[in-house]
Amino acid sequence: MMASEFLSIDLPAILVAVLSATSCGLLGNFLVLRRQALIGDAIAHVALPGIVAGFLIAGTIATIPLMIGAMAAAIIAAGLIEIIRQAGRLESGAAMGVVFTTMFAIGIVLLEQTDASNAHIDAEHALYGNLESTLWLGVTNWNDVLSREALSKLPRQLVTLAGVTAAIAILITAFFKELKVSTFDPGLAASLGLPVKTISTALIVVVALAAVAAFEAVGSILVIAMFICPAATARMLTDNLARQLWLSVVVATIAGIGGYGLAAFGPQLWGDSHSLSAGGMIAVVAGLLQTVAMVAAPRYGIFCRARRRRAG
Amino acid sequence: MNPPRLIPFEPSQPRNDISPSPLSVRGLTVAYDDKPAVWNLDYDAPDRRLIAIIGPNGAGKSTMIKAILGLVPSLAGHVRIFGTTLRQARRRIAYIPQRTSVDWDFPASAEDVVAMGLYGKIGWFRPVRRRHRALAREHLERVGMEDFAGRQIGRLSGGQQQRVFLARALAQKADLYLMDEPFAGVDAATERAIVNVMREVRTAGSTVLCVHHDLRTVGDYFDHALVLNIRKITDGTVDEVLTGDILQRAYGGRLAETEIHAIAHTT
């Protein structure tokens, strides 16, 4: 394999995959612990029509209009859920199910009916991701990687994701105590004077940010795997929240590199020239890692629990 | 015959300052979906006493505590804590929620949970440091849980979990403790630990308000009681309150006649 090909095609895609998995995976720790794991999924679905509308209005796939569109869609969804819950006399789970699927469907229809399909935002990519088209052009060998010229040509997605991931890491570090106590015991947190509702809302806003940033890379459907699998896998391996966060980053990184590697180079190993969907493979690797953890984790794995039951 | 009584605590040093009541509630009204949970409650908690909040299920005992702390919205009324607002008095209050209100599968050790009691003092943007962890372990020791400091909280017994919560409240070094059913479903060792800790903090000058279910132990563990059934039935020393007439009014048919006789000090 040529160095230039790796640098311009594979490296940016791998970095985008790792950064989306990391940003979603970090937040996933709190979503899973708050039993709100499906909120990441819901946001990824609800955001689609907003992303398309943002694209149509702004005419570009720059992050800010897409983000505004996604946020607007999320707010509309919240309003709709409340209206349907009250007017339709449905419990909130049913109301959410109706709103999420309907808005997602509207997003797909919007995508297919508009010129949006001409740019690289179309239904297939919205669903399965667009990793393979993340290109870093103009880089031919490793010595140039850190040159100013090469850095200025970094793919826009990659720069956005790097920014979002850094912001998430900084926020989690700065508000670690507050996130921890308001997740474990909101009653105590509120009695200490912490703004529990604001913290929850802020978490959801950052989740939406990560979902939109990762949306292009791994696609709407696969974002959910990134929110849940790294956190759930890490939870099997430790009883310490800080360690769990670090482990989820490790799992996300392995899923990103491993998934892309299998998709891009795996088929060549058995002589097939087609490559597989990278977004799909990343989710598969994330799911495999979680399965391995569930079976073989030191304390919580199925084997160890069975052995303890026999012993005790 | 009356059971042996705990002598109400008298402060050894007379206090010259006329300090406001630890908790003063006027007209507190809370409702869930148009159904009143606490109705027009007036209450002044006596200083440096162990106070039980008693009443039947659904009487609004937990709701009252949550409304005092602003955890549930109140429709009307106001609350003063040591003569100031809740916001100004936050650092002087420690709250123990019901044990079943949190997820004990959370990735935290007993020591982590006790350290949460220190978060208010540590403040924003500052990490939990070694000295905070040492402090947390000291408080675990006070409830006899020092050997379990590093254990994940889900692998503690219900009583041990309750003692972790108690240690966390102690770490807050409060002047007013609000406890929501700390005695629910705990073992005898934990029950003793809770009673001892309550007496210790009373000696140190604090006041404890505690939602309590077991009418048989109210007289032994507490100095005062507030009897609640949506409205306030009455309040006073346990001797004044534990009468057949008052219990009948609070619990209605829910307590058998014989039980009332067993609990009441006068009939």
Interface residues (C-beta under 8 A of the other chain):
Chain A: L33 R35 A174 F175 F176 K177 E178 K180 V181 T183 F184 D185 G187 L188 A190 S191 L192 G193 L194 R235 T238 D239 N240 L241 Q244
Chain B: K66 L69 G70 L71 R87 R90 I93 A94 Y95 P97 S101 V102 D103 F106 P107 A108 S109 D112 V113 M116 G117 Y119 G120 I122 W124 F125 R126 P127 V128 Q152 R168 L178
